[in-house]
Amino acid sequence: IRTFFAEKRTHWEDVTGHAATILSQMTNYTSIVLGPETFKTTLKHFQLVPLNEHSAVAVIVTSAGHVEHRTMAIPEGIEMEDLRKIVNLLNDKLNGVPFYRIKSVLHSEIASELKRYVNRCEEILTMLEQSLADQKDPRVYLSGAGNMLTQPEFKDVDKAKLILDTLEETANLAQIFQLGAGGIQVRIGTENGMEAIQHCSLITATFAYDGQSLGTIGILGPTRMEYGKVISLLDYLSHDIALLLTRRQP
């Protein structure tokens, strides 16, 4: 750890990627690091600019000021008036929604309205999901997921698979972390709201500077984990990660 901080990394990817690796190696558990963009970056505006009857450019503007352009295929039979309705509906329903929640909102709130006035709803939803998914720089780092398989509690293949499948989805990770507040948080077993990790313990720590949240780092492991050791490591790392990211000396 001393060597890590002595190198004075300043890039987010460098700092957090290495911190996640250190934590998983030192604890033999699974470490997760999420930056604030995972929770806070939202859709500000969506526009479709038709190129021809078969394709259009999706223009995506985020709350962070990023603008992305993506060429997408338009399902056959979709009229320009339909596209206008779709764009208006998306801007009405998705404005201010975090990107990690867009897929669920598309299927839970937007799908029912689309069916009322647009044909081939499923194809349109697939088109929209592809155009809005996989935003750049999700700022999620996971290390040591395979460590779950070395724990006696997770020798049950189905139980282990459920946890590993959950860890593969950024939306799941964001949901897991949002359950807690700031500072050091410890949740054991059923205190974790998500069914897949109700046989685990999750300890998280936020790292902040001057009251501004910079991210969250956590350890997921069996309920018999070494709580004192993990809490000490998270407390130490979260403090110094914040200093590194703000280019201050620890």
C-alpha positions in Angstrom: 0.0 0.0 0.0 2.8 2.4 0.8 4.4 1.8 -2.6 1.0 2.3 -4.3 0.6 5.8 -2.7 4.2 6.7 -3.0 3.8 6.5 -6.8 1.3 9.4 -6.7 -1.0 8.3 -9.4 -3.6 11.0 -10.3 -5.7 9.4 -13.1 -9.0 7.9 -11.9 -8.6 4.7 -13.9 -5.0 4.2 -12.6 -5.9 5.0 -8.9 -9.1 3.0 -8.6 -8.1 0.1 -10.8 -4.9 -0.5 -8.7 -6.8 0.1 -5.4 -9.4 -2.5 -6.3 -6.6 -5.0 -7.1 -4.8 -4.4 -3.9 -8.0 -4.8 -1.8 -8.9 -8.1 -3.4 -5.4 -9.5 -3.1 -5.0 -8.5 0.6 -8.4 -9.8 1.7 -9.0 -12.6 -0.8 -12.5 -11.2 -1.2 -14.2 -9.3 -4.1 -13.5 -5.6 -4.4 -15.7 -3.0 -6.2 -15.0 0.6 -6.9 -17.6 3.0 -8.3 -17.2 6.6 -9.3 -19.8 9.3 -8.9 -20.6 9.3 -12.6 -22.2 5.8 -12.1 -24.8 7.3 -9.9 -25.1 10.9 -11.1 -24.6 11.1 -14.8 -28.1 11.4 -16.3 -29.6 11.8 -19.7 -30.2 15.5 -20.5 -31.4 15.3 -24.1 -32.0 12.7 -26.8 -32.4 13.5 -30.5 -32.8 11.3 -33.6 -31.6 12.8 -36.9 -32.8 10.8 -39.9 -30.2 10.0 -42.5 -32.6 8.1 -44.8 -35.6 5.8 -44.4 -33.4 3.1 -43.0 -31.0 4.8 -40.6 -30.7 7.8 -38.2 -28.1 9.4 -36.0 -28.9 9.3 -32.3 -27.6 12.4 -30.5 -27.2 11.8 -26.7 -26.4 14.7 -24.4 -25.5 13.9 -20.7 -25.7 16.0 -17.6 -21.9 16.0 -17.5 -21.9 17.9 -20.9 -20.8 14.9 -23.0 -22.3 14.6 -26.5 -22.3 11.3 -28.3 -23.4 10.5 -31.8 -24.4 6.9 -32.8 -25.7 5.7 -36.2 -28.6 3.3 -35.8 -30.8 1.2 -38.0 -34.5 2.2 -38.1 -36.9 -0.8 -38.1 -38.8 -1.1 -41.4 -42.1 0.6 -41.5 -41.4 3.3 -38.9 -42.5 6.7 -40.2 -40.9 10.0 -39.4 -43.9 11.0 -37.4 -43.3 7.9 -35.3 -39.7 8.9 -34.7 -40.9 12.4 -33.6 -43.3 10.8 -31.0 -40.6 8.5 -29.8 -38.1 11.3 -29.3 -40.7 13.4 -27.4 -41.6 10.5 -25.2 -38.0 9.7 -24.4 -37.1 13.3 -23.5 -40.2 13.5 -21.3 -39.6 10.2 -19.4 -35.8 9.9 -19.4 -34.7 13.4 -18.7 -32.7 13.3 -15.5 -32.6 9.5 -15.3 -29.2 8.0 -14.4 -27.8 6.0 -17.3 -27.6 2.8 -15.3 -31.4 2.9 -14.8 -32.3 3.7 -18.4 -32.8 0.1 -19.5 -35.3 -0.7 -16.7 -37.2 2.6 -17.3 -37.5 1.8 -21.0 -39.1 -1.5 -20.3 -41.2 -0.5 -17.2 -42.5 2.9 -18.1 -41.9 3.7 -21.8 -42.8 0.3 -23.4 -46.5 0.6 -22.3 -46.9 4.0 -23.8 -45.1 3.1 -27.0 -47.6 0.3 -27.6 -50.4 2.7 -27.7 -49.4 4.6 -30.8 -46.4 2.9 -32.4 -46.3 -0.5 -34.1 -43.4 -3.0 -33.7 -42.8 -1.8 -30.2 -40.3 -4.6 -29.3 -38.0 -3.7 -32.3 -38.1 0.0 -31.3 -37.2 -0.8 -27.7 -34.3 -2.9 -28.8 -33.2 0.0 -31.1 -33.4 2.5 -28.2 -31.7 0.2 -25.7 -28.8 -0.2 -28.1 -28.5 3.5 -28.8 -28.6 4.5 -25.1 -26.6 1.6 -23.6 -22.9 1.2 -22.8 -22.2 4.8 -22.3 -18.4 5.5 -22.2 -16.6 5.7 -19.0 -18.9 3.9 -16.6 -16.1 4.1 -14.0 -16.8 0.7 -12.4 -13.9 -1.5 -11.3 -14.3 -5.1 -10.1 -11.4 -7.2 -8.9 -11.3 -10.7 -7.4 -14.8 -11.9 -8.4 -13.3 -15.4 -8.7 -12.3 -15.2 -5.0 -16.0 -16.1 -4.3 -15.4 -19.5 -5.6 -12.6 -20.2 -3.1 -14.9 -19.6 -0.1 -16.5 -22.7 1.5 -19.9 -20.9 1.7 -20.0 -20.7 -2.1 -19.2 -24.2 -3.1 -22.8 -24.5 -4.1 -22.5 -23.8 -7.9 -25.9 -22.2 -8.3 -25.4 -19.8 -5.4 -21.9 -18.8 -6.7 -23.3 -18.4 -10.2 -26.1 -16.1 -9.0 -23.5 -13.9 -7.3 -21.1 -13.8 -10.2 -23.9 -13.0 -12.7 -25.0 -10.2 -10.4 -21.5 -8.7 -10.3 -21.3 -8.6 -14.1 -24.0 -5.9 -14.4 -23.1 -2.3 -13.7 -26.7 -1.5 -12.8 -26.7 -4.2 -10.1 -23.5 -2.9 -8.7 -24.9 0.6 -8.6 -28.0 -0.6 -6.9 -26.0 -2.6 -4.3 -24.0 0.5 -3.4 -26.9 2.9 -3.3 -28.5 1.0 -0.5 -26.1 2.6 2.0 -25.2 6.1 3.1 -21.8 7.8 3.3 -18.8 6.9 5.4 -18.1 3.3 6.4 -21.2 1.1 6.0 -21.5 -2.6 7.0 -24.4 -4.8 5.8 -24.6 -8.4 6.7 -26.6 -11.1 5.1 -30.3 -10.1 4.7 -29.4 -6.5 5.4 -28.4 -6.5 1.7 -31.6 -5.9 -0.1 -30.6 -7.7 -3.3 -31.4 -11.4 -3.0 -28.3 -12.6 -4.9 -26.0 -11.3 -2.1 -28.1 -12.1 1.0 -25.5 -14.8 1.9 -22.7 -12.2 1.8 -21.5 -9.3 3.8 -20.8 -5.9 2.1 -18.6 -3.2 3.6 -18.4 0.1 1.8 -16.6 3.4 2.2 -17.1 6.6 0.4 -14.1 8.8 -0.6 -14.7 12.5 -0.7 -12.8 15.8 -0.7 -14.2 19.1 0.6 -17.6 17.6 1.0 -17.7 16.4 -2.7 -18.2 12.7 -3.2 -15.6 11.2 -5.5 -16.7 7.6 -5.3 -17.3 4.5 -3.3 -15.1 1.5 -2.6 -16.4 -1.8 -1.2 -15.6 -5.4 -0.3 -18.0 -8.3 -0.8 -17.3 -11.5 0.9 -18.8 -14.2 3.2 -20.5 -13.3 6.4 -17.6 -14.6 8.4 -15.2 -12.1 6.8 -12.5 -10.4 8.9 -14.5 -7.2 9.6 -11.8 -5.4 11.5 -9.2 -5.9 8.9 -11.5 -5.0 6.0 -12.8 -1.8 7.7 -9.3 -0.6 8.5 -8.2 -1.2 4.9 -11.2 0.6 3.5 -10.9 3.5 5.9 -7.2 3.9 5.0 -7.6 3.6 1.3 -10.8 5.7 0.9 -9.0 8.6 2.7 -5.8 8.4 0.6 -7.6 7.7 -2.7 -9.4 11.0 -2.3 -6.1 12.8 -1.7 -4.5 11.2 -4.8 -7.5 12.1 -7.0 -7.4 15.7 -5.9 -3.6 15.8 -6.4 -2.8 16.5 -2.7 -0.1 15.0 -0.6 -1.4 12.4 1.9 
